[in-house]
Each structure stands twice: as structure tokens, then as C-alpha cells.
Amino acid sequence: MNIVVLIKQVPDTWSERKLSDGDKTLDRASSDAVLDEINERAVEEALKIKEAGDAEVTILTAGPDRATDAIRKALSMGADKAVHVNDEAIHGSDAIATAKVLAKAIGTVGDVDLVLAGNEATDGRSGAMAGMLGELLGWPSLTHANELTVENGTAKAKRETDEGTSDLEASLPAVVSVGEKINEPRYPSFKGIMAAKKKPVTTLGIADLGLDASEVGLAGSLVQVDSFAPRPPKSGGQKVEDEGDGGAKIAEYLVGQKLI
Amino acid sequence: MQLSTEHEELRRTVEDFAQKEVAPVIGDFYIREEFPYDLVATMGEMGLFGLPVPEEYGGMGGDYVALCVALEELGRVDQSVAITLEAGVSLGIMPLVRFGSDEQKQRWLPDLAAGKALGGFGLTEAGGGSDAGATRTTAKQDDGDWVINGSKAFITNSGTRITSHVTVTAVTGRDEASGKREISAILVPSGTEGFTVAPSYSKVGWNASDTHELAFSDCRVPEENLVGQRGKGYGQFLSILDEGRVAIAALSVGAAQGCVDESVRYARERQAFGAAIGTYQSIQFKIAEMETRTVAARLAWHDAAEKMAAGKPFTKEASIAKLLSSNAAMDNARDATQIFGGYGFMNEYPVARHYRDSKILEIGEGTSEVQKMLIAKRLGL
């Protein structure tokens, strides 16, 4: 089986994340960059399929030079090889433009059976990449999977929602996005770290993908940021006066927030 | 010494593990004086116990520097977990890697390298630690066996439910030429008849680590359990003690760094007299001194590690690193506790753990006085 895992290097969620004043895109230089945690779960799921049978796992990312750190982490977890789309022209791409780039890059990997991705990156949070890719590739997309089994040319996933659990099924090739609960990703071992150095990483530009600069980047994006403002500081919150019914009022609030 | 890319990636991986998995839970283990089996299992899966073990025996094929890098990051968060790894590798595994027969390596190393088993090393006795030549435990040959009698004190990792063996030093006779007592190292599997593990000590610190007194009463093991050469047990041990000191130095630097991390964070948060305490010079100067000690001690362990990795003599450098870093850990722990005030005296706070834990760093793996003796000796005194 040929599996492609999409990964994304994102600003560390612990650091302060900003947009740049110039072109209003993410200011990547202002914070530490890490492999998005949800992608680690996608890599883990691919490695579990690989370990259970026979599969080759290819990491795919679109990002600047320093995204190689995120690639190396995924390779040191145990993936076999990587494709890195690194081109100035894709800077500022919105979700759809990025999906176009990734769909073309998936085409360079050969006969792909399964594309695994995180359900939502911690920076852009569009949560739409798996769906868009499915559309562009003409493949079914099973999103927000908290459980996945792949056998006999079929992917079966469970998706948990506030209302209940959906059982999803699609024949391969398919795109699957994974949720937080799907697994606990492994830590890379030192052997894995050493081995990652020798694993092949193919670097591609948009010309290699048959794309034109006008189709990607800020120019090729349907969505553009006009203006932005920092999140307002936290307000005082809601105070519950206990008149013997404090517990019920708190429960009511939590239900309202869909927390219980 | 600049860490290589691989060592730097290992450092980040262990940092991630220590912050995410160890920090949130270890305080409770410490208070309950309970050994954290699940954390040890994860460390095993990460390959930390197998770092300097050759791949053919299930290890990572890395070097001893890699172990030190991992120990610094673990020591930053918790010393009990760090010492479990340090002793597991430098005392449980390295004697077999360096001196074990191929059969011994095949039999014991794969589980030890995977963190599924732990080994202990019994050198210290009630009557002597650094004066290891004063060993009173004996092993006599009888009918193809070694018969061991005696006791060992303060043996790390010797009584967990995954402890597979303890290697003990014992007097096995006298050298005919010099008349000196010969000391050999013998591997005793857990559960061997006549080998008794006493209940855990009640310790001042390192409370989530496993430490016991061991007793041997007509304990029989096969002759082939001799580790290395007969009569070379003490010399062998001395030769691995130097690298163990670099490991303890790295762990100590981690502890010193952990005290800085916690103090900087707290000094920014804690308000007193209308401002964060970090804005007061008395706190700033204290933290500046803590940082200085930490960086100096890190340079010292890096210096020793660089010589060790290059195969150069590093006894003096290992002693300097161990002396400097254990002092840094103890001094920083005392200062951090002072900065935290009353909270620093509460066991659930990491700085309180460092305060209790760091004292042993000035004692174990050769006391500070022994380090000074060794440094002076290398200066021709």
C-alpha cells in the first residue's frame, strides 16, 4: 500500500502567534516552528498500517526551507521518504491554492492508495484540506476520523460528533483526516533519528508540478486577509451567585457551551 | 563541544517527553514514593536505555554522549526518572556491554536495552562506598558455581518488578604474587535462592527511584556468570566510573537548569509589593548567578564528553564536571527554593524536589571530596 501523509510546520502553540504587518500572512519568523501535533497522529496512523502489513509511507509538505525540520521529525518517527514543495511562489496561498499544490504533488508519488492528514492545523484552522483534496483528486474523503481500519481496498472510519458517532466507509484511494483521539503518536527513537538522515527527500518547485505562479500564492488565492486585529483581552467571565442552585446554574452554563 | 544534529534532535525529543509526560505526573509518584513503571516503559520504547548499546543486541547504536544529552533533559524535570535511566544504563547495562561475554550480552542486553528489564550494580557496602577495595562480600567456587555471601547497600534499580539481575563485586581470592585480595564482578539473576532484596529505603530525595539493601546468603550462581576477568572486578568498575561521572554531571546540569527554568517563570508571575518579584535586583542577581553556574557546569560536562568521545583520557575532566555540576545543582536548588518562598517548601513543587534530590548528587558516583582527590592526583599531588 502506498500512503501519503500530509504534514505542516506550524508556529508552536505555546508561543505568541502573529500575522505580519506587510502582506498579512503568518509571521513565521516570530515564533518557534514545530511539526503540528495532529500531523504526528496522522504519521502514527500510517506507521501502524505499515507495521500491520506492507506499506510505504511518504511524507508530503509545502513550506519554506525550515519545514525540513518537520519533515525530519516525521521521517525519524519511521516514515520512508518525503516530498517537500518549496517555492517562494506559494507564499500566501489560501487553502484552495494549497490544496491544488498538494494534489499535484500527490500525483508525483505514484499510485497512491491513501492520503492521511490532520483534521485541522493549529495555525490556519480552516479544517478543510482533506475535503478539498478529495474534491480535486476525485477521491472520497473521510474527515475527523477517531478510528481507522484499512483492509481489502476499503477504509472504515469512525467520526465522533456532539450528536453521536458516524461510521464512514469508502473504497480506496481515499483521503482521511484524523482527529485528536485516534492514537498517541510515538516519540522518535535515536535509531530513527539517525536513519532519517539517510532517507530520500525530493524537493519540488511549482514548475515541477506543472503549475503556474498565477495559480498559487497570494495572487492565486480566493481568500485574502484585508485587515486583522489581535484577540481582545479576556473579559471577567460570568459570575454565578450561589443561591442554593449554584450547581445547577454551572451545569446549565456548561451545557450551553457544549462542554457537558 | 557543539551537539551534533542528531544529538540536538534527541535532546528535543527527550525534552518533549519530559515536559509532556513526566512533569505532569511525577510529583504524585514522588509523594507516594512509587516507581513510575509506565514512564520507564515509554523511555524503553523511545530507545533511551539502549542508546549506547550496539544494534546487534537490540540497542540504538548511539554513543555515551547521546545518553548524557538525554539525562540532562530528564534531570531538568525530575531526578528520580533521570537516575533510573542513568543507573539502568551506566550500571545495569554498560558493565555487560564493556566486559560481558557474547552469551551474557545475547541473554541480557535485548530486554535491558528495550527498558523491559533493569539491572543493578552492587558495589557499595555498609562499610564502604568510594573505598571499594574494602569489599567484604565473598564469592567462593564450589562445584561449578560461585557461592556468594555478604551484603550490598544503596543499590539503585535492584528491587523493581522488572529487575532482571544485579552484578555484584565480591572477593574471589588473593592474588598469589602481591597477596592483595582479588575482586571480581558476578551477575546474580533476580529471584536466585539466597539473594534477598530488603524493602525500599526511606530516602531524603529521589523518592520515585528504586533503592534497596541486598543480602546474599550461600547464593549460588553458575561459574559462567562471572562478568569480565576474574580479579579485575574493581579495575573494570573504575574504568566505567569515569563515564558514569560524566552522565551524573549531565543529569546535575539538567537539575541546575530546571531550577533556573522554574525560577524565571515564577519571578515573572509572582507579585510582591506591587510588582513581579523578577523586577527586584535581589531576585535578578540570584537567578543570574544560577544561570552562570549552570552554563559553566554544562561547558564542563561537554568538555569531558568531548574527550571521552575522542578516546582521550578524561578522568580529571569527568571529576571537574561532576564536582562543578553537583555543586551547581545543590546551590541552584537552594536559591530556587528561596525564590519560591513557602511554595518552595511544598513537596508538590519541582523546586522542592530538586532541593531534596540534589544533595545526593554531591555524594553518589564518588563524593565531592573524592572528585577533589582525583583532580589533585592528576595534578601530581
Interface residues (C-beta under 8 A of the other chain):
Chain A: R72 K73 S76 R186 Y187 P188 S189 F190 K191 G192 I193 M194 K197
Chain B: T5 E6 E9 L10 T13 D16 F17 T42 E45 M46 G47 L48 L51 E55 M60 G61 G62 A66
